[in-house]
C-alpha cells in the first residue's frame, strides 16, 4: 500500500480547527473539519464513508462554501480505487 502524500493545507486545517470549536457549526461541518485536521501533516487517507459524505455535500446546494471546501479537500486526498 502506497503512502498518501496528499495533505490538508495548513490554512485549511487551521480554518477547520476553528470550525470544530464553533458551537454553531453543523454536525456535518464538524465531521468534515475533523477529517481535514486529521489529514494535515499525516499520511492518512480519506476513508470510503467520508468520501461518500463529502461527495454528497459537494452535490448539494444547502451547504456553505466553507463546508464544501472541506469536502473538496477530503475528496482530493483519496487515492484508493473504489
Residue pairs with C-beta under 8 A, 6 or more apart in sequence:
2 79
3 43
4 43
4 44
4 45
4 77
4 79
5 43
6 39
6 45
6 76
6 77
6 79
7 39
7 40
7 41
7 42
7 77
8 16
8 36
8 37
8 39
8 40
8 73
8 77
9 40
9 73
10 40
12 36
12 40
12 69
12 70
12 73
13 36
13 37
13 39
13 40
13 41
15 66
15 69
16 32
16 33
16 34
16 36
16 37
16 70
17 33
17 37
19 25
19 29
19 30
19 33
19 66
19 70
20 30
20 33
20 34
20 37
25 33
26 67
28 53
28 57
28 63
28 67
29 63
29 64
29 66
29 67
29 70
31 50
31 53
32 50
32 53
32 54
32 57
32 67
32 70
32 71
32 74
33 70
35 46
35 50
35 70
35 74
36 70
36 73
36 74
38 44
39 45
39 46
39 73
39 74
39 77
45 77
45 78
45 79
45 80
46 54
46 74
46 75
46 77
46 78
48 80
48 82
50 74
51 74
51 75
51 78
51 82
53 71
54 70
54 71
54 72
54 74
54 75
55 71
55 75
57 63
57 67
57 68
57 71
58 68
58 71
58 72
58 75
63 71
